Amino acid sequence: MTVLIGFCVVFAALLLLTVIFWAFGAVARGKEKEPTPQIVPTPTHAPKAAPVVEDGISDEVVAVIAAAVAAMSDGGKQYTVRRIASARTGVRPAWAAAGIAENTQPF
């Protein structure tokens, strides 16, 4: 009888901890709203304007970004890239921050 009560207490504690960690994860996911890139459909009559590009970004990088946006869009809509800026993630480089985010996601 003592062993059965011990098993019940241990599994109840594990279940409680699981619920607590799940709740913390849900709260953390709610606070981490990353800004989504804004791709705006362009009307067909709008004049084509060059995107605003931050200093230090080459023309080749701008061309690659515009080509990627064009490749991901369907044939019915036209998109315009309005602004291109470097990603600022604090003290870590962007690739290091992406690796940390990928490897620390909850189950």
Backbone as CSV, one residue per row, in Angstrom:
resi,resn,N_x,N_y,N_z,CA_x,CA_y,CA_z,C_x,C_y,C_z
1,MET,0.835,-1.192,0.000,0.000,0.000,0.000,0.879,1.255,0.000
2,THR,1.986,1.220,0.724,2.882,2.372,0.798,3.493,2.657,-0.580
3,VAL,3.843,1.620,-1.303,4.426,1.800,-2.641,3.400,2.409,-3.589
4,LEU,2.172,1.974,-3.535,1.112,2.506,-4.380,0.869,3.988,-4.094
5,ILE,0.846,4.353,-2.828,0.678,5.769,-2.461,1.879,6.586,-2.938
6,GLY,3.076,6.035,-2.817,4.286,6.719,-3.297,4.231,6.973,-4.798
7,PHE,3.827,5.962,-5.577,3.693,6.128,-7.023,2.659,7.207,-7.361
8,CYS,1.544,7.204,-6.672,0.507,8.202,-6.933,1.004,9.609,-6.631
9,VAL,1.722,9.781,-5.545,2.245,11.108,-5.185,3.270,11.569,-6.220
10,VAL,4.157,10.681,-6.643,5.190,11.050,-7.618,4.547,11.439,-8.944
11,PHE,3.609,10.645,-9.452,2.980,10.962,-10.727,2.102,12.211,-10.630
12,ALA,1.479,12.442,-9.499,0.711,13.671,-9.320,1.635,14.890,-9.338
13,ALA,2.796,14.782,-8.705,3.764,15.890,-8.705,4.303,16.133,-10.113
14,LEU,4.584,15.059,-10.854,5.061,15.221,-12.223,3.996,15.859,-13.114
15,LEU,2.770,15.466,-12.939,1.679,16.059,-13.700,1.528,17.540,-13.362
16,LEU,1.633,17.890,-12.107,1.548,19.283,-11.680,2.693,20.106,-12.280
17,LEU,3.908,19.563,-12.251,5.043,20.271,-12.845,4.873,20.446,-14.352
18,THR,4.336,19.437,-15.013,4.097,19.541,-16.449,3.118,20.666,-16.757
19,VAL,2.056,20.762,-15.995,1.071,21.823,-16.202,1.691,23.190,-15.925
20,ILE,2.498,23.295,-14.905,3.144,24.574,-14.580,4.081,25.012,-15.692
21,PHE,4.929,24.085,-16.195,5.848,24.438,-17.271,5.095,24.771,-18.560
22,TRP,4.004,24.065,-18.832,3.204,24.369,-20.014,2.620,25.782,-19.898
23,ALA,2.146,26.157,-18.721,1.582,27.494,-18.509,2.644,28.574,-18.687
24,PHE,3.853,28.333,-18.147,4.937,29.301,-18.344,5.263,29.453,-19.823
25,GLY,5.290,28.344,-20.557,5.560,28.406,-21.991,4.488,29.172,-22.740
26,ALA,3.230,28.980,-22.369,2.134,29.696,-23.023,2.237,31.195,-22.754
27,VAL,2.591,31.575,-21.546,2.746,32.996,-21.215,3.930,33.579,-21.979
28,ALA,5.037,32.845,-22.057,6.217,33.346,-22.763,5.952,33.486,-24.252
29,ARG,5.217,32.549,-24.856,4.891,32.653,-26.279,3.992,33.846,-26.541
30,GLY,3.143,34.177,-25.609,2.256,35.324,-25.787,3.000,36.645,-25.771
31,LYS,4.091,36.726,-25.031,4.855,37.973,-24.925,5.855,38.142,-26.055
32,GLU,6.282,37.080,-26.736,7.307,37.141,-27.775,6.679,37.321,-29.142
33,LYS,6.043,38.420,-29.386,5.459,38.671,-30.692,6.505,39.369,-31.546
34,GLU,7.036,38.621,-32.508,8.047,39.178,-33.386,7.368,39.980,-34.479
35,PRO,7.978,41.086,-34.874,7.382,41.846,-35.968,7.496,41.053,-37.273
36,THR,6.405,41.028,-38.005,6.408,40.311,-39.269,6.826,41.259,-40.377
37,PRO,7.539,40.754,-41.369,7.911,41.633,-42.475,6.667,42.109,-43.207
38,GLN,6.672,43.362,-43.544,5.497,43.932,-44.171,5.701,43.982,-45.677
39,ILE,4.962,43.147,-46.377,4.961,43.144,-47.834,3.577,43.620,-48.251
40,VAL,3.547,44.745,-48.911,2.285,45.400,-49.237,1.998,45.191,-50.713
41,PRO,0.787,44.711,-51.068,0.448,44.608,-52.488,0.429,45.994,-53.128
42,THR,0.996,46.086,-54.322,1.081,47.355,-55.012,-0.006,47.426,-56.084
43,PRO,-0.754,48.513,-56.116,-1.713,48.669,-57.215,-0.969,48.746,-58.550
44,THR,-1.612,48.340,-59.624,-0.947,48.298,-60.925,-0.626,49.687,-61.462
45,HIS,-1.342,50.711,-61.035,-1.112,52.059,-61.552,-0.094,52.854,-60.729
46,ALA,0.413,52.288,-59.632,1.356,53.012,-58.777,2.733,53.065,-59.438
47,PRO,3.423,54.211,-59.325,4.758,54.304,-59.912,5.742,53.426,-59.126
48,LYS,6.697,52.851,-59.812,7.711,52.007,-59.175,8.749,52.919,-58.524
49,ALA,9.008,52.706,-57.241,9.988,53.501,-56.506,11.050,52.562,-55.952
50,ALA,12.257,53.049,-55.870,13.340,52.245,-55.320,13.152,52.120,-53.815
51,PRO,13.478,50.950,-53.237,13.320,50.799,-51.794,14.336,51.638,-51.030
52,VAL,13.958,52.019,-49.817,14.876,52.734,-48.939,15.830,51.699,-48.367
53,VAL,17.122,51.888,-48.614,18.127,50.903,-48.227,19.068,51.528,-47.213
54,GLU,19.321,50.804,-46.133,20.237,51.250,-45.094,21.670,51.245,-45.629
55,ASP,22.521,52.116,-45.097,23.924,52.151,-45.503,24.602,50.821,-45.198
56,GLY,25.481,50.393,-46.086,26.218,49.150,-45.871,25.581,47.940,-46.522
57,ILE,24.402,48.079,-47.114,23.741,46.973,-47.806,23.952,47.184,-49.302
58,SER,24.568,46.190,-49.949,24.927,46.335,-51.355,23.717,46.171,-52.270
59,ASP,23.896,46.601,-53.511,22.831,46.481,-54.506,22.504,45.021,-54.802
60,GLU,23.518,44.146,-54.708,23.279,42.720,-54.959,22.339,42.128,-53.916
61,VAL,22.509,42.534,-52.651,21.642,42.041,-51.584,20.211,42.533,-51.801
62,VAL,20.056,43.773,-52.222,18.722,44.315,-52.509,18.083,43.535,-53.646
63,ALA,18.861,43.222,-54.686,18.331,42.456,-55.818,17.903,41.061,-55.400
64,VAL,18.688,40.412,-54.526,18.349,39.065,-54.062,17.075,39.088,-53.215
65,ILE,16.934,40.086,-52.347,15.732,40.187,-51.521,14.506,40.424,-52.396
66,ALA,14.622,41.311,-53.376,13.495,41.568,-54.283,13.152,40.322,-55.090
67,ALA,14.166,39.567,-55.522,13.909,38.335,-56.280,13.231,37.289,-55.404
68,ALA,13.619,37.195,-54.130,12.988,36.234,-53.215,11.524,36.595,-52.977
69,VAL,11.226,37.881,-52.829,9.836,38.304,-52.646,9.035,37.987,-53.901
70,ALA,9.609,38.239,-55.081,8.916,37.953,-56.334,8.694,36.457,-56.512
71,ALA,9.660,35.635,-56.104,9.528,34.185,-56.252,8.467,33.613,-55.307
72,MET,8.284,34.209,-54.141,7.321,33.698,-53.174,5.900,34.182,-53.454
73,SER,5.725,35.202,-54.261,4.378,35.713,-54.527,3.734,34.910,-55.650
74,ASP,2.411,34.859,-55.600,1.712,34.179,-56.685,1.607,35.132,-57.873
75,GLY,1.185,34.644,-58.999,1.166,35.448,-60.219,0.122,36.541,-60.224
76,GLY,-0.883,36.499,-59.362,-1.982,37.450,-59.398,-1.700,38.777,-58.740
77,LYS,-0.758,38.845,-57.834,-0.494,40.082,-57.091,0.928,40.569,-57.376
78,GLN,1.094,41.871,-57.306,2.414,42.460,-57.418,2.781,43.062,-56.069
79,TYR,4.034,42.910,-55.671,4.490,43.420,-54.385,5.624,44.412,-54.607
80,THR,5.770,45.310,-53.632,6.847,46.289,-53.658,7.636,46.189,-52.363
81,VAL,8.950,46.136,-52.486,9.826,46.173,-51.315,10.060,47.645,-51.011
82,ARG,9.604,48.094,-49.853,9.685,49.518,-49.531,10.909,49.886,-48.702
83,ARG,11.392,48.967,-47.874,12.507,49.304,-46.987,13.311,48.049,-46.720
84,ILE,14.629,48.184,-46.716,15.523,47.085,-46.388,16.494,47.591,-45.336
85,ALA,16.528,46.897,-44.186,17.399,47.302,-43.089,18.033,46.064,-42.479
86,SER,19.182,46.241,-41.878,19.857,45.136,-41.199,19.073,44.734,-39.960
87,ALA,19.124,43.441,-39.649,18.442,42.946,-38.454,19.274,43.306,-37.231
88,ARG,18.637,43.883,-36.250,19.305,44.235,-34.996,18.771,43.312,-33.911
89,THR,19.631,42.474,-33.353,19.193,41.519,-32.338,19.883,41.741,-31.008
90,GLY,20.467,42.897,-30.805,21.142,43.147,-29.539,22.630,42.892,-29.669
91,VAL,23.201,42.166,-28.721,24.639,41.951,-28.716,25.062,40.768,-29.570
92,ARG,24.156,39.861,-29.898,24.501,38.689,-30.698,24.272,38.978,-32.176
93,PRO,25.100,38.365,-33.033,24.818,38.456,-34.476,23.498,37.761,-34.798
94,ALA,22.911,38.108,-35.931,21.595,37.573,-36.296,21.609,36.056,-36.408
95,TRP,22.681,35.465,-36.973,22.729,34.008,-37.136,22.849,33.311,-35.788
96,ALA,23.574,33.899,-34.843,23.689,33.297,-33.513,22.345,33.341,-32.794
97,ALA,21.636,34.453,-32.920,20.316,34.559,-32.282,19.333,33.554,-32.909
98,ALA,19.421,33.365,-34.234,18.535,32.389,-34.901,18.843,30.981,-34.432
99,GLY,20.117,30.654,-34.268,20.488,29.317,-33.781,20.011,29.069,-32.354
100,ILE,20.127,30.066,-31.517,19.653,29.935,-30.136,18.144,29.779,-30.114
101,ALA,17.426,30.563,-30.915,15.970,30.457,-30.946,15.532,29.104,-31.450
102,GLU,16.236,28.553,-32.437,15.857,27.237,-32.972,16.122,26.114,-31.987
103,ASN,17.210,26.207,-31.254,17.599,25.122,-30.358,16.955,25.198,-28.973
104,THR,16.261,26.273,-28.663,15.652,26.400,-27.348,14.135,26.478,-27.395
105,GLN,13.528,26.061,-28.509,12.074,26.059,-28.596,11.502,24.989,-27.684
106,PRO,10.332,25.259,-27.098,9.717,24.241,-26.244,9.258,23.040,-27.056
107,PHE,9.065,21.936,-26.396,8.676,20.702,-27.082,7.306,20.799,-27.649
